[in-house]
Structures are given as C-alpha cells and as structure tokens.
Amino acid sequence: MGMKCLVGFILWTIVSTGVVWAQEPQKPLTLEESIKIALERNLVLHSAQEGVVGSEFRRRAAMTDFLAKWTGQYSYTRLHETPSTTSVHADISGTSVKLTPIRVETGTANNYSLSTSISQPLFAGGSIWANYRLETLGVDLSKANVETVRRDIVLQVRVRYFTILRAEKFLFVAQQQVKQFEAQLEVTRAFFEVGIVPKNDVLQAEVRLANARQALIRAANDVATAKASFNILLRTDINEPLSVVDILGYKASDLRFEDCLEEALRLRPEIRGAELSVGQAKEAVKIARSAFFPTVSLSWNYSRFGDEPWVDGTKFRDPWSWNILGLATFTLGDWGKVAYRVGESKVKVTQAEDSRTQLIDSITLEVKNDYLNMLVAEKSVGVAEKAIEQAEENLRMNEERYKYQVATQTDVLDAVTLLAQVRVNYYGALSDFNVAKAQLERSMGRMYP
C-alpha cells in the first residue's frame, strides 16, 4: 500500500509539473538571441563557410606541387611469336659447302614489366609558388566573404526585429484609437438620447469607429506578417508563436561622418576582399610569365622486366635497371602567345584595381547616405515626440468643449484621428531611427555593438 502511494505521488508530481511547463509563457526573444539563432541556422552563411573549406582544399592541392611525384606502371605484352634471328651455318666438306639455317631466339613472347619513377620539380619559372599564393589568397577571400555574409545577416535580423516592434506599436495605436472612438460613440449616444445632438453625430461616430476597426484588422495582419518573416529568417516554423523584447527607443548618437567613414574603410570585409582579388590577379600575371622560363626537374627511374608476372628477368635480359635524369624543358615557339597572355593578365590586374576603387567610392556614398538618413530620423523623433503632447492636449480640450457643446462632434473625431496619426509618426520615426542606425553600423563594417 505504501509503495502504491509513493508511485501515485510521483505520477501526480510529474503530471502537475508538466501542466505548469505547458502553461509557462514563451520567453520573449532579445535582439542578441535572435542574431545568435540566425547566425547558427542561416544557410547562406553555411554555404559561405563551406566555401572556405573548399578554398582550403585548393590551397592544399597547390601545396602538393612543391613535392615530388611518384608514378608506377605495370604492364604485360604478348607477342605473336617469340623474337628470334636466323643465321646460316656453313659446313665445308672437301670441295662442297652445305649451308644450314639456324634460328636463334632473342627474346620472349611473354613480357612483363614494372616501372616506377620519382620526379622532383626544381624550377618552374615561379609558377608553382605563384599558384600557391593565389590559392592562399583565395582562402582569405572566402573568409572575407563569410564576414560580409555575417554582417548582412545581422542587419537583416535587426531590421526585421524593429519591423516587428514597429508593427506592434502601430497595432497599439490602432487599439487605442478604437477605444477612443468607442468612448466617443457612447458619449454621443448619451447626448442623442437626451436630445442634445442630432442623429447625424451618432452616425458619424459609428462610421469613424468602423474605419478604426478596419485599420485595427490591417495592423494585426501586419504584425502577423512581420513575425512570419522573422520566423523564416530564424529558420523556425512560420507559425511558431513569437514575441520580442521591446527595445524601440531613442538615444542620441554622437557619431561623426568622418569617423564613420574611417571605420568603414578600415573594417569593411568587402574592401579586404577587393584587395585580395587584386593580389590574386597579380599572382596570375606571375603564373603567365613563368612560361618564358624553362622548367627544370630531377627524376629517378627504376624498372623491372621478366617473362613471368613476378618480373624476375629472362635469360636475355637482367631483371632490373635504374637511372637518374635531370631534365630542362624549353618552349621557344610559344613566347608570342605567352606575351599576349601576360598582357591579358595585366589587364585583369588593372580591372581588379578599378573595381576596388569603385567599391571604395560606393562604400563612401553608402556611409554618407546612411549617416544622413540617421540624422533625418533623429530629428523626426524629436518633432514627433513634441507633436504627441500637443495632439493629446488638443484631444483633451476638444472632448471638454464637446461636453459643454462648445465644440462639434467632428472636432473631437478629428482630434482622435490626429492623435493616432501623430503616434504613428512617432513610432515610425523611432523605428526609422533604429533601422537607419543599424544600416549605418553595417556600412561602417560593424557586426553588432
């Protein structure tokens, strides 16, 4: 009986704990957590990281060109007949001569051979080292591409995070507007019932309320759309319940354009990638120019021969032999073609340098635009914040005046609409400021401050 009670208590504890876990609300995501999740799951970043692995394999493959190459070969040849030669034997007897042909074998019909060689390049006009340098720069270029992708993902997360907050604030404004129109409708109906205002005022309040409810539906849909987009970015189920920590605020920025530009030119991985591309183009020139020089190599060759598979020699030939060969190869007739290829490679260096310059100009303009956008958004926040106080006071005064029939129904409804619009402008300005700041920090090359 005691054991049954104990088991029952344990089961009750598990079930009750499970109920508590099921009812526990989901913890809102912070911006930092969202960025971490996106970086862990993003497929574009994963592909870029795999590109680094592929580049590293190419670098290691280029490194093997410095090493000696071993080759081996085993062959079997079957001749249609045994090699032989025929000589004539002269048998002189008295005055007569008798010639007798004699067939002498000089080889075997079955021929097995095993050969191996080791070749070490000594000089290739600098092409081996230049190719290795080119692939090493390719690894660094792939890493720079990874950093570019990481910064792009961080920016996407920040923008969509603030898009959710913006949509939620707009939903809050729409809810407040509906409540204010509902309250105004109640006041208007009360005035109509006692004959203070005409039926038209009630109808007007009902129409404004219906429009506000339509706006509320659209605002709720915008929130759902923003959250679905954020779920896709985080690679979670599109219908996954989601909430984020409200960080939609304003803090004055002390950034100067000159400092922003200096940081961008120092930190942007795209510029680093452009410089690496120039370096690769210069190494390609060296590779093309190497064809002007001879290639020098040293090889050691060993071979075995026999008329049996285990190549133990024959009665006509020793089973093995070896030699050391030093080889210098010149190609004189292709110097014209080589010169043209060198010229083409130099043109690509110039193109890469031009692309780097254009990229720097583009980044400079990007930083300038993002900096100006942030300043505009920053000023808009201050203007909208003051406008909210004025719109709230305007609504309060019109409601008071309407109670004493000094103001009309339209004055109150317009004041409610104006307050809602001012709040939308304020939250929109806050969102624009945070997004503009995020875009500026991205153009400066920052990950996340």
Steps between C-alpha positions, in 0.01 A plus 500: 500500500785735584669428166176578310471832681860585416452417129177696496670801655782486243254478209297787639816709534605429140155579363460818701851615405424430136189714524705785643755461220227499239347815643829686534500793256763516232794720590532801268802496272764766545677651202825331602332159522335553163833584338663194653223269375511647150877464476481139615229398253539719194568296187666783310756530778543122508565499125756779538674307778510194277662720238787557744540123535506462122759776467715332762492176301615690190783657699615161624478361149725784378746426782550145371654643182813569705537130580648216299262299282507121506367299208485125448410279207454126453443357153478172310573456131438181302678480166356296214822297494822473692756753372785326319766544241625257234863434417658270243744232596745394227615136510801458269581147401772462238397699205134528600335757729175431683306798637271434794265772636501529879218684687614674818249644753577855608210563735182362651140503382373582850632830629421642844634837612481701820627857506488782751638852508529790739515848351584813696441843341794730559395812310182590314547869434331588831163358394477248786554761770275753325221243471535415867482870590192540279318217678609631842348835413190309391464363852523851645250621240253229602542602865433863408184385321389321817543821699299690241217248521508509881458878502218481247317246716541714811354797312206290376426384855516852639278645227237228532516517880417870489238432234320277751522768769379763254202284401417431866510871581272575207268227626503664844412837343217337304366337818512833684322674214223239505459545876486878465242480221296254706507737796404793280216299349363429848511870587334593173222245546437630849475856367269381219268322741446822694465700181820699522651385170336383176497143365762601246763530776435141606527376143822691451651348817392150390664545157825621658493201737444257211794650312717474810407134541598437138835667568539281809451186288765617254739584785455155653569343160818708467620366835433140391679559170803653672525209743465244222783668310712498815431130555617425146819698563562299819410178313221404738145399416320788332210465747724478807372732779743785532553797725793739521631730768395860442819702447344760274650813650714799424849583613680793344786398274841665531638354176686731261501431128879513477533240776235282338678510165839427653359200683326375186818516292683315776244233589293423192577141392397589145802730469722225638351266238568750222863531609533122502356487147768745388761276661362196317513685169867587560581138577326401176745729316791312656348168397462617140854647497652172623458354150793718387736289713607138471368236735767298678434169672691204637366147476606154612373205299499133591370212286473123508441257214423131464311231317303414813258719703752539782747668256813310596671555166561271208796320358535786257467795737586600857200530730548864597659834409495858626608846394500860618384764256541874516265673256473860386214579264490806276211611282623773267226519239223601746662815633266718297194326641648523849556874457136549402384299801719708728346813351151366558587419862630854553172636367315295760720654770393845381135392497529364853658825619224700331237281667664562836494877442136488391415296809664758727305778327178300537565437869578868555165596346323225695640626829403858412143405408453285810646773720266763357201264529581448867517877558164550330341222704657640816348842438165344414490325836529831686236669286255211531552475875400863548206455263359221719476733800325761286260246347410355842428846634297581189287188551449575868387856426261394224346228719443754777357753258275234346359414842391862532396508133758765418670268248339273242507124465727539197753694708532214747518229234761695308700545820494122562612435143771764527634349823509154345687634197750685718564186703550303180746766385685479830533123507585503132774754564633290789509193276658694214768631734590156632501351149706789364747457785522127428560569130767758584679256730485238224647740247773576757589132508384430853344170600285608795612750765 
